[in-house]
């Protein structure tokens, strides 16, 4: 369940209340006239089940509240209320299956940006992977997988492909390119220093059977990437962060980057090519599966989700609860 906090201009408040009164899955409606100062207006609060939240938020935006007022949503961890239980029963579907598109759009837009935190995490993860390669340590490889932050940008590409937003796709691709380039460059420099100090030699990559999966892309690598991409998008849309950790452990994007950097420092050209192939297979598989998963989710909720007929902005009232054929897109 989500808690919605809406600031409405006074002349829009009655339309907001009519919308929320008639909407499926809405409960605990509270109105505080004139208490909002910035932006000025009335404060309207309510709880809405996840499976109905997307439609309610879209209709609030249709009323102009995202530009003339404010719409904020936060997760409700516990709701002890018969009214809340009835609201959940009224709405079709299950909350874990629901996609709140406005929330997803905001998240992927943030995750696709180049930030110091993203660059730092990716650089550290790649260096840990490089050390794991040299030490022939699967534990370090797994640790690097978990630490890598790259899936957020991959999810942004999937969402951009679904919505045909070239700007978002370009921004996410740029973030991945800059992030991996910087991480590989730093790891390469560290490996060169280690080679100069005599800590590693070209033979340091010999006989590492336990981690050879990093540089042996095959059909199974692609299948795992497909499965991880689907699971990753589902974990993002459902808010299941624990499942996302499993996705990180499943694919070897960061370890492949770390292996490439070390192989470059040790002039192991054949293994450099294999590392690049593994990295490309993982990213491509996750993008394909992630985009397809979002497409199926959109198709499912467009057909079976809650419907509220759209009324002209600022006039009239939404139709009765239930399903209909009109949808705000």
C-alpha positions in Angstrom: 0.0 0.0 0.0 1.1 3.6 -0.7 0.4 6.8 1.1 -0.4 9.7 -1.2 0.1 13.3 -0.2 -1.5 15.7 -2.6 -1.4 19.5 -2.5 -4.2 20.8 -4.5 -5.2 24.4 -5.6 -8.5 25.1 -3.9 -10.4 25.3 -7.2 -9.2 21.7 -8.0 -9.9 20.1 -4.6 -13.4 19.0 -5.3 -12.3 17.3 -8.5 -9.6 15.5 -6.5 -12.0 14.4 -3.8 -14.5 13.1 -6.4 -11.7 11.2 -8.1 -10.5 9.6 -4.8 -14.1 8.9 -3.5 -14.9 6.9 -6.7 -11.5 5.2 -7.2 -11.0 1.5 -6.4 -8.5 0.7 -3.7 -8.4 4.1 -2.0 -9.0 4.5 1.8 -8.1 6.6 4.8 -9.0 9.9 2.9 -8.1 13.1 4.8 -8.6 16.7 3.8 -6.9 19.7 5.4 -8.1 22.9 3.7 -5.7 25.7 3.2 -2.8 24.3 5.3 -0.2 24.0 2.4 2.1 27.0 2.0 4.6 26.0 -0.8 2.9 25.4 -3.1 -0.2 27.0 -1.5 -3.4 25.0 -1.4 -5.3 22.2 0.3 -3.6 19.1 1.6 -5.3 15.8 0.6 -4.0 12.5 2.0 -5.1 9.0 1.4 -3.8 5.4 1.2 -4.1 3.4 -2.0 -3.2 -0.2 -2.8 -0.4 -0.7 -5.2 -2.5 -2.3 -7.9 -4.7 0.8 -8.1 -2.0 3.4 -7.4 -0.9 3.8 -11.0 -4.3 4.7 -12.3 -5.0 7.1 -9.4 -1.7 8.9 -9.9 -2.2 9.3 -13.6 -5.6 10.8 -13.1 -4.2 13.2 -10.5 -1.6 14.3 -13.0 -4.4 14.7 -15.6 -6.0 17.2 -13.2 -2.8 19.2 -13.4 -1.6 18.6 -9.8 1.9 17.7 -10.9 2.3 21.3 -12.3 -0.1 23.4 -10.2 0.3 21.5 -6.9 2.2 18.4 -5.8 1.9 14.6 -5.7 4.0 12.6 -3.4 3.9 8.9 -2.6 5.6 6.7 0.0 5.4 3.1 1.0 3.2 2.0 3.9 4.9 -0.8 5.7 2.0 -1.6 8.1 -1.7 -0.8 7.8 -4.0 -2.3 10.5 -7.4 -1.4 9.2 -10.5 -3.3 7.9 -11.0 -0.4 5.5 -7.5 -1.0 4.0 -8.2 -4.7 3.7 -11.5 -4.0 1.9 -9.7 -1.6 -0.4 -7.2 -4.3 -1.3 -9.9 -6.8 -2.0 -11.8 -4.4 -4.3 -8.8 -3.8 -6.6 -8.0 -6.6 -9.1 -4.6 -8.2 -9.1 -1.9 -8.4 -6.5 0.2 -5.5 -5.1 3.5 -7.3 -5.8 2.6 -7.6 -9.5 1.6 -4.0 -9.9 3.8 -1.5 -11.7 3.6 2.1 -10.7 4.9 3.7 -13.9 5.5 7.2 -12.4 7.7 5.7 -9.6 9.6 3.5 -12.1 10.2 6.5 -14.4 11.6 8.5 -11.6 13.8 5.7 -10.4 15.3 4.8 -13.8 15.9 8.5 -14.5 17.9 8.8 -11.3 19.8 5.5 -11.9 20.8 6.5 -15.4 22.7 9.6 -14.3 26.5 9.7 -13.9 27.2 10.3 -10.2 30.3 10.1 -8.1 28.6 7.3 -6.1 27.9 5.3 -9.2 31.5 5.7 -10.5 33.0 5.0 -7.2 31.0 1.8 -6.6 31.7 0.5 -10.1 35.4 1.3 -9.8 35.8 -0.4 -6.5 33.7 -3.5 -7.7 35.9 -3.8 -10.8 39.1 -3.6 -8.7 37.8 -6.3 -6.3 37.0 -8.4 -9.4 40.5 -7.9 -10.7 42.0 -9.0 -7.4 39.7 -12.0 -7.4 40.9 -12.9 -10.9 44.6 -12.7 -9.8 43.9 -14.6 -6.6 41.6 -17.1 -8.3 39.0 -16.4 -5.6 35.3 -17.0 -6.5 34.4 -15.3 -3.2 35.9 -12.0 -4.3 34.2 -12.4 -7.7 30.8 -12.8 -6.1 31.5 -9.8 -3.9 32.3 -7.7 -6.9 29.1 -8.9 -8.6 27.0 -7.8 -5.6 28.8 -4.4 -5.3 28.4 -3.4 -8.9 25.7 -0.8 -9.5 25.3 -1.2 -13.2 21.8 -2.8 -13.3 20.1 0.6 -12.6 21.4 2.0 -15.9 20.4 -1.2 -17.7 16.9 -1.0 -16.4 16.8 2.6 -17.6 17.6 1.4 -21.1 14.8 -1.2 -20.9 12.4 1.5 -19.8 13.6 3.9 -22.5 13.1 1.2 -25.2 9.6 0.5 -23.9 8.6 4.2 -23.9 10.7 5.1 -27.0 12.6 7.7 -25.0 15.8 8.2 -26.9 17.1 10.7 -24.4 16.9 8.3 -21.5 18.4 5.5 -23.6 21.3 7.7 -24.6 21.9 8.9 -21.0 21.9 5.4 -19.7 24.3 4.1 -22.4 26.6 7.1 -21.7 26.6 6.2 -18.0 27.5 2.6 -18.7 30.2 3.6 -21.1 31.8 6.2 -18.9 31.4 4.1 -15.8 33.0 0.9 -17.2 35.7 2.9 -19.0 36.8 4.7 -15.8 36.6 1.5 -13.8 38.6 -0.5 -16.3 41.2 2.3 -16.6 41.7 2.5 -12.8 42.0 -1.3 -12.5 44.3 -1.4 -15.5 46.6 1.2 -13.9 46.6 -0.7 -10.6 47.4 -3.9 -12.4 50.3 -2.2 -14.2 51.7 -1.0 -10.9 51.4 -4.5 -9.5 53.2 -5.9 -12.5 56.0 -3.3 -12.2 56.4 -4.3 -8.6 56.7 -7.9 -9.6 53.5 -8.9 -7.8 51.9 -10.3 -10.9 53.2 -11.8 -14.2 51.5 -13.0 -17.4 51.4 -16.4 -15.9 49.2 -15.1 -13.0 46.1 -15.9 -15.2 47.2 -19.5 -15.9 45.4 -22.4 -14.3 42.4 -20.5 -12.9 39.8 -23.1 -13.8 37.4 -22.0 -11.0 36.9 -18.5 -12.5 37.2 -19.4 -16.2 33.4 -18.8 -16.6 34.2 -15.1 -16.7 36.0 -15.4 -20.1 34.0 -18.3 -21.6 30.8 -16.8 -23.0 28.4 -19.4 -24.4 24.7 -20.2 -24.8 24.4 -20.6 -21.0 25.9 -17.2 -20.4 23.2 -15.7 -22.6 20.4 -17.7 -21.0 21.5 -16.7 -17.5 21.7 -13.0 -18.7 18.1 -13.3 -20.0 16.8 -14.8 -16.8 18.7 -12.2 -14.7 17.3 -9.3 -16.8 13.7 -10.5 -16.3 14.2 -11.1 -12.6 16.0 -7.7 -12.2 13.1 -5.8 -13.8 10.6 -7.7 -11.7 12.5 -6.9 -8.6 12.6 -3.2 -9.4 8.9 -2.9 -10.3 7.8 -4.9 -7.3 10.2 -3.2 -4.9 11.9 -6.5 -4.0 15.5 -5.5 -3.3 16.5 -8.9 -2.0 15.8 -10.4 -5.4 17.9 -7.8 -7.0 21.0 -9.0 -5.1 20.4 -12.4 -6.7 20.4 -10.8 -10.1 23.8 -9.2 -9.3 25.3 -12.5 -8.4 23.9 -14.2 -11.5 25.7 -12.2 -14.2 29.4 -11.5 -14.7 29.4 -7.9 -16.1 31.8 -6.5 -13.4 34.0 -9.6 -13.2 34.4 -9.5 -17.0 35.4 -5.8 -16.8 37.9 -6.6 -14.1 39.3 -9.6 -16.0 39.7 -7.4 -19.1 41.7 -4.8 -17.2 44.1 -7.4 -15.7 44.5 -9.2 -19.0 45.3 -5.9 -20.7 48.0 -5.1 -18.1 49.5 -8.6 -18.6 49.1 -8.4 -22.4 46.9 -11.5 -22.6 45.1 -10.4 -25.8 43.0 -13.5 -26.3 41.5 -13.3 -22.9 40.8 -9.6 -23.3 38.7 -10.4 -26.3 36.8 -13.1 -24.4 36.2 -10.7 -21.5 34.7 -8.1 -23.9 32.5 -10.8 -25.4 31.2 -11.9 -22.0 30.5 -8.3 -21.0 28.5 -7.7 -24.2 26.6 -11.0 -23.9 25.5 -10.1 -20.3 24.4 -6.6 -21.1 22.6 -7.5 -24.3 20.8 -10.4 -22.6 19.6 -8.3 -19.7 18.4 -5.5 -22.0 16.4 -7.9 -24.2 14.8 -9.7 -21.3 14.2 -6.6 -19.2 12.5 -4.8 -22.1 10.3 -7.8 -22.9 9.3 -8.1 -19.2 8.2 -4.5 -19.1 6.3 -4.9 -22.3 4.4 -7.9 -20.9 3.7 -6.1 -17.6 2.3 -3.1 -19.5 0.1 -5.3 -21.6 -1.2 -7.2 -18.6 -2.2 -4.1 -16.6 -3.6 -2.4 -19.7 -6.0 -5.4 -20.1 -6.7 -6.4 -16.5 -5.9 -3.5 -14.3 -8.1 -0.9 -12.6 -9.8 1.6 -14.9 -11.0 5.1 -14.3 -12.6 6.9 -17.2 -10.9 10.2 -17.9 -12.9 13.4 -17.4 -12.1 16.8 -18.9 -9.5 18.6 -16.8 -11.1 20.5 -13.9 -14.7 19.5 -14.9 -17.0 16.6 -14.3 -16.1 13.6 -12.2 -14.6 10.2 -12.8 -17.0 7.3 -13.6 -18.0 4.6 -11.1 -15.6 2.1 -9.6 -14.6 -0.8 -11.7 -13.3 -1.5 -15.2 -13.8 0.5 -18.3 -12.3 0.9 -21.7 -10.9 4.5 -21.4 -7.3 4.9 -20.1 -5.0 7.8 -19.6 -1.8 7.1 -21.6 
